[in-house]
Amino acid sequence: MLNSVGGGTGSGFGALLLDKLSVDYCKKSILTVNIYPSQETFVSMVEPYNSILATQFLIDHADVCITMDNQAIYDICQNKLDIELPKYSNLNRIIAQVMSSITTSMRYDGALLRDMAELETSLVPYAKLKFLICSYAPIISHQKVDHMQLSTVEIAKLAFETTNMMAKCDPRLGKYISCLLLFRGDIIPKDVSSSIFQIRTHKTIRFVDWCPTGLKVGIDYQFQQTLPKDDIRKALRSACMIGNTTAVSQVFSDVCYKYDSMFAKRAFVHWYINEGMEEAQFVEAREELAFLQKDYEEADSAINEENQKENAGKTAQKQLLVNVIDQRVEIVYVENQQVLIDYSQFSHFKRQYIYNFHMHMNKSTKIPQQNKSITLFQKNKGDQTNKNQRSCLVTNQREY
C-alpha cells in the first residue's frame, strides 16, 4: 500500500484500509510505502497530527514500512536532476523507479526477494523495528552523459550516500541492523563481491555487531526502464538499497517536534474532536511513537549490555580456580605461551583439584596444545622471581 501520511485521505482512509487488510488478510505480509511531509514546506497545517496518528496504525498493523519523505525527494530533484521547482509528478517518477527496482525480482523471478514475506524475514529482526529507508543510484539527468562510465563499485557506494536517500536522515549517525542491496542491469558478480568488501570496510557505513548476516545482495539482469517523460536517464546498471537503520528515528523526531509544538497549544485539536475523536488518542499515538524511537535507540545498546554480561560470566569462570582455593596463584608466562603454576603452598587435596581442573580445561578446548598447556611445578625457596613472573588472578585471555 502506497500512501502519504500527511494528507487527510492518505492518513485517514489509509489507516482504515490498513486496519481492514490486517483483519481480512491476516496471514499475508503487508508492505507499505509511506511518504512523510516536508519539514520546510506545509501543504496542510495539520500534517504533523495526521503523520503521528497514521504512524500509530503502521506500528500496529503493517509488517514492513518503507519510509520516504517529500523533502528528501525535493532535494534530489533540485540537486541531481536540476529541476528548479519540482512538482508532485517529478517526485512520483522517482518513487516509481524505486518501487520498480524493489519488485523486479518478484516480477522476473529473481534469486532474492521473490515475495513480500522474504522482504520481511530479511530486514525485520523484531516486530517493532520495521521502518526501513531506501535509496536509488545512479540518479542522473538527461543532460549528463557520463553515467555509462559508472562501475558497479561506484554505484554501490552511491547507494549508501546520504544525498541519494529517499528519507531525510543521515545513516552515518546510526547503525544498520540489516540491509538489502539490489542490483539490476549489466552486473558482473565479481564486481559485486568487490563492492560488498568495500562497503564492509567503509568507516561511515556501520553495522550492528549482533546481526552477522546484516547485508544481503540480489542481482537481476533486467535493465532499468524509463518513460519518455521521466527525469532520470536510463542507465546501463543501477542499484536500490533498502536498509533497516537506527537513523530512521530522525524522520520521526522532526515530525514529533512540530507535533509537540502544536499539541501543547491544542492547535486545531477541536477539528478532530468534532469528528468523533478524543484528546486521549493524541496522547496515546504520541506515546507509542516515543516507544518506537526508544526501541531504535536501544537496538544496539541493549545487545551490547547482553554481550558485556556474557563476557563477565566468562571472566568469573576463569577466576573460579582462585576463588575455590582461596589463594593467589603465581603464574609465569613463558615464550611458548605455557602457564606455570607454583602449587607448593597448597595441600595435597588442593593440588589434585588444580591438576584435575586444568586437565579438564585442556581436553574441553579446541585451542592448539601449545596455546593452553599448563605445567604444575614446585618452586624452590632459593629461586629468584623472573621479571615476567607475577602474582595475579587469571588474566590472560588465551589461557583457556
C-alpha positions in Angstrom: 0.0 0.0 0.0 1.4 3.4 -1.0 0.1 6.4 0.8 1.0 9.9 2.0 0.7 10.1 5.8 0.4 13.9 5.9 -2.8 14.4 4.0 -6.3 13.6 5.2 -7.1 10.8 2.7 -3.7 9.2 2.9 -3.6 9.1 6.7 -7.3 8.7 7.5 -8.5 6.4 4.8 -5.1 4.7 4.5 -5.2 3.8 8.2 -8.8 2.5 7.9 -7.8 0.4 4.8 -4.8 -0.9 6.6 -6.9 -1.9 9.6 -9.3 -3.9 7.3 -6.5 -5.5 5.4 -4.8 -6.8 8.5 -8.1 -8.4 9.6 -9.2 -9.9 6.3 -5.7 -11.0 5.1 -4.0 -11.6 8.5 -1.7 -14.4 7.0 -0.3 -12.1 4.3 2.6 -9.8 4.7 1.6 -6.2 4.4 4.2 -3.8 2.9 3.5 -0.1 3.0 5.4 2.8 1.3 4.8 5.9 3.4 5.5 9.4 2.3 6.1 11.8 5.2 5.6 15.5 4.7 8.3 18.0 4.1 9.6 19.8 7.2 10.3 23.0 5.3 7.0 23.5 3.4 3.5 22.8 4.6 0.6 21.8 2.3 -1.7 21.5 5.3 -1.3 22.9 8.9 -2.4 19.6 10.4 0.2 17.4 8.7 2.1 16.7 12.0 -1.2 15.4 13.5 -2.0 13.2 10.5 1.5 11.8 10.4 1.6 10.7 14.0 -1.9 9.3 14.0 -1.2 7.3 10.8 2.1 6.1 12.1 0.3 4.5 15.1 -1.7 2.3 12.7 1.5 1.4 10.8 3.1 0.2 14.0 0.1 -1.9 14.9 -1.0 -3.3 11.5 1.8 -3.2 8.9 4.6 -5.8 8.6 7.2 -3.7 6.6 7.1 0.1 6.2 9.4 1.8 3.7 9.8 5.3 4.8 10.2 8.3 2.4 9.6 12.0 2.8 8.9 14.8 0.3 11.8 17.0 1.4 14.5 14.4 0.6 13.0 13.8 -2.9 12.6 17.5 -3.4 16.4 17.8 -2.8 17.2 15.0 -5.2 15.1 16.8 -7.9 16.8 20.1 -7.4 20.4 19.0 -6.8 20.7 16.0 -9.0 18.1 16.5 -11.7 18.4 20.3 -11.9 14.6 20.8 -11.5 14.2 24.3 -10.1 10.6 23.8 -8.9 9.8 20.1 -8.6 6.2 19.1 -8.8 4.5 16.0 -7.4 4.8 14.4 -10.8 8.6 14.7 -10.6 8.6 13.1 -7.2 6.3 10.3 -8.2 8.5 9.3 -11.1 11.5 8.9 -8.8 9.4 6.8 -6.3 8.2 4.7 -9.3 11.8 3.8 -10.2 12.5 2.8 -6.6 9.4 0.6 -6.5 10.3 -0.9 -9.8 13.7 -1.9 -8.5 12.3 -3.4 -5.3 9.7 -5.5 -7.2 11.9 -6.6 -10.1 12.8 -9.9 -8.6 9.1 -10.6 -7.8 8.1 -9.8 -11.4 11.0 -11.5 -13.2 11.7 -14.5 -10.8 14.9 -13.3 -9.4 17.1 -15.2 -6.9 16.5 -12.9 -4.0 13.3 -11.2 -2.8 10.8 -13.3 -4.6 7.9 -12.2 -2.4 6.9 -9.7 0.3 7.4 -12.3 3.0 11.1 -12.6 2.1 11.5 -8.8 2.5 10.1 -9.1 6.0 12.3 -12.0 7.1 15.4 -10.4 5.6 15.1 -6.9 7.1 12.9 -7.0 10.2 14.5 -8.7 13.2 11.8 -7.6 15.6 8.2 -6.7 15.0 8.5 -3.1 16.1 11.7 -2.4 14.1 10.1 -2.5 10.7 10.6 1.1 9.4 13.1 1.0 6.5 14.8 3.6 4.4 15.8 3.2 0.8 18.0 4.9 -1.8 18.5 4.7 -5.6 21.6 5.1 -7.7 22.5 6.5 -10.1 20.2 9.4 -10.3 21.4 11.3 -13.4 19.5 13.8 -15.6 19.3 13.6 -19.4 21.9 16.4 -19.7 24.6 14.3 -18.2 26.2 11.5 -20.3 28.9 10.1 -18.1 26.6 7.6 -16.4 27.8 4.8 -18.6 31.2 5.1 -17.0 30.0 4.3 -13.5 31.2 0.9 -12.3 29.4 -1.5 -10.1 31.6 -0.5 -7.1 30.8 3.2 -7.7 27.1 2.6 -7.9 27.2 0.6 -4.7 28.9 3.5 -2.9 26.3 5.9 -4.3 23.5 3.8 -2.9 24.8 4.5 0.6 25.3 8.2 0.1 23.0 10.5 2.1 22.2 12.6 -0.9 20.6 9.5 -2.6 18.3 8.6 0.4 14.6 8.9 -0.1 14.2 9.9 3.6 15.7 13.0 5.3 18.0 11.2 7.7 21.8 10.6 7.9 22.6 6.9 8.3 26.1 7.8 9.3 24.7 8.9 12.7 23.2 5.4 13.3 23.9 1.8 12.6 22.4 -0.6 10.0 20.6 -3.5 11.5 20.0 -5.2 8.2 20.4 -4.2 4.5 19.4 -5.3 1.0 21.4 -4.2 -2.0 19.5 -4.9 -5.2 21.5 -4.6 -8.5 19.9 -4.7 -11.9 21.3 -4.5 -15.4 24.8 -5.3 -16.7 26.2 -6.6 -13.5 29.2 -9.0 -13.0 29.1 -11.0 -9.8 32.8 -10.5 -9.3 32.3 -6.7 -9.2 29.5 -7.1 -6.7 31.9 -9.0 -4.3 34.4 -6.2 -4.5 31.6 -3.7 -3.8 30.5 -5.6 -0.7 34.1 -5.8 0.6 34.5 -2.0 0.3 31.1 -1.4 2.0 32.1 -3.6 4.9 35.4 -1.8 5.4 33.9 1.7 4.9 34.2 3.7 8.2 30.9 5.6 7.7 28.8 2.5 6.9 28.4 0.8 10.3 26.5 -2.4 11.1 25.4 -3.6 14.5 27.6 -6.4 15.9 24.7 -8.7 16.8 23.5 -9.4 13.2 26.2 -11.4 11.3 24.1 -11.6 8.1 23.2 -7.9 8.1 23.9 -7.4 4.4 22.3 -9.3 1.5 22.7 -8.8 -2.2 20.4 -9.5 -5.1 21.2 -9.4 -8.8 18.6 -9.1 -11.6 19.7 -8.8 -15.2 16.6 -6.9 -16.3 17.6 -3.4 -17.3 16.1 -0.2 -15.9 13.1 1.0 -17.8 12.1 4.6 -18.2 9.2 6.5 -19.8 9.7 9.4 -22.3 8.8 12.0 -19.6 11.0 10.5 -16.9 13.5 12.9 -15.4 16.1 10.1 -14.7 18.1 8.9 -17.7 18.2 5.2 -18.4 21.4 3.6 -17.0 23.2 0.5 -18.0 23.4 -0.6 -14.4 21.6 0.6 -11.3 21.2 -0.3 -7.6 18.5 0.1 -5.0 19.3 -0.1 -1.3 16.7 -1.0 1.4 18.1 -0.6 4.9 16.9 -1.0 8.4 18.9 1.5 10.3 18.6 3.2 13.7 18.9 6.6 11.9 15.3 6.3 10.7 14.3 7.8 14.1 15.5 11.1 12.8 12.5 11.2 10.5 10.1 10.7 13.4 12.0 13.3 15.6 11.3 16.0 13.0 7.6 15.2 12.9 7.3 14.9 16.7 8.9 18.3 17.2 6.2 20.1 15.3 3.5 17.8 16.7 4.6 18.7 20.2 4.7 22.4 19.5 1.1 22.3 18.1 -0.4 19.9 20.6 1.0 21.9 23.6 -1.3 24.8 22.5 -4.1 22.4 21.4 -4.0 24.0 18.0 -6.6 22.5 15.6 -7.4 19.7 18.0 -11.1 20.7 18.1 -11.3 19.8 14.4 -10.6 16.2 15.2 -12.8 16.2 18.4 -15.7 17.4 16.4 -15.3 14.4 14.1 -15.6 12.0 17.0 -12.0 11.6 18.2 -10.9 12.1 21.8 -7.9 14.0 23.1 -6.6 10.9 24.7 -6.0 9.4 21.3 -3.5 12.1 20.5 -1.6 11.3 23.7 -1.6 7.6 23.0 -0.4 8.0 19.5 2.5 10.2 20.6 3.5 7.8 23.4 3.6 4.9 21.0 5.8 6.7 18.6 8.1 7.7 21.6 8.4 4.0 22.4 9.3 3.2 18.8 12.1 5.9 18.9 13.3 4.4 22.1 13.4 0.9 20.6 15.6 2.1 17.7 17.9 4.0 20.1 18.4 0.9 22.3 18.6 -1.6 19.4 22.4 -1.6 19.6 23.0 -0.7 23.3 20.7 -3.5 24.6 22.6 -6.2 22.8 25.9 -4.7 23.9 24.8 -5.0 27.5 24.0 -8.7 27.0 27.4 -9.2 25.5 29.0 -7.5 28.5 27.1 -9.7 30.9 28.2 -12.8 28.9 31.8 -11.7 28.9 31.6 -11.0 32.6 30.4 -14.6 33.1 33.4 -16.0 31.2 35.7 -13.9 33.3 34.1 -15.2 36.5 34.6 -18.7 35.2 38.3 -18.1 34.7 38.6 -16.9 38.3 36.8 -19.9 39.6 40.1 -21.7 40.4 41.4 -18.8 42.5 38.1 -18.4 44.3 37.9 -22.0 45.3 41.4 -22.4 46.7 41.3 -19.0 48.3 44.9 -18.4 47.5 46.8 -16.3 45.0 48.3 -18.3 42.1 51.7 -17.5 40.9 51.8 -17.6 37.1 54.7 -17.4 34.7 54.1 -16.5 31.0 56.9 -18.1 29.1 57.7 -17.7 25.4 55.8 -20.7 24.2 52.7 -19.4 26.0 52.7 -22.2 28.6 51.3 -21.4 32.0 53.4 -22.5 35.0 51.7 -22.6 38.4 53.6 -22.9 41.7 51.3 -25.1 43.9 53.9 -25.8 46.6 51.9 -23.8 49.1 48.8 -25.8 48.7 47.7 -29.0 50.4 47.6 -32.4 48.6 43.8 -32.0 48.1 44.1 -28.6 46.6 47.0 -29.7 44.3 44.9 -32.5 43.0 42.0 -30.1 42.4 44.2 -27.7 40.4 45.5 -30.6 38.3 42.1 -32.0 37.6 40.6 -28.6 36.8 43.3 -27.7 34.2 43.3 -31.2 32.7 39.6 -30.8 32.1 40.1 -27.3 30.5 42.8 -28.7 28.3 40.6 -31.5 27.0 37.4 -29.4 26.6 39.0 -26.7 24.4 39.9 -26.8 20.8 42.8 -24.4 21.0 46.2 -25.9 19.9 48.0 -27.5 22.8 50.9 -25.0 22.9 48.4 -22.2 23.5 46.8 -23.7 26.6 49.2 -26.2 28.2 49.7 -25.8 31.9 52.7 -27.0 33.8 52.5 -27.6 37.6 55.8 -27.2 39.4 57.2 -26.7 42.9 59.4 -23.7 43.2 62.5 -24.0 45.4 62.8 -21.5 48.2 66.0 -20.1 46.7 64.6 -19.3 43.3 64.5 -15.7 42.2 61.3 -14.2 40.8 61.6 -13.8 37.0 60.8 -10.4 35.5 57.9 -11.9 33.5 56.5 -13.5 36.7 53.6 -12.0 38.5 51.2 -12.9 41.3 47.7 -12.3 40.0 44.4 -13.8 39.0 44.0 -15.5 35.7 44.1 -12.5 33.3 45.5 -13.9 30.0 42.5 -14.5 27.7 44.5 -17.0 25.7 45.0 -19.4 28.5 41.8 -21.5 28.1 
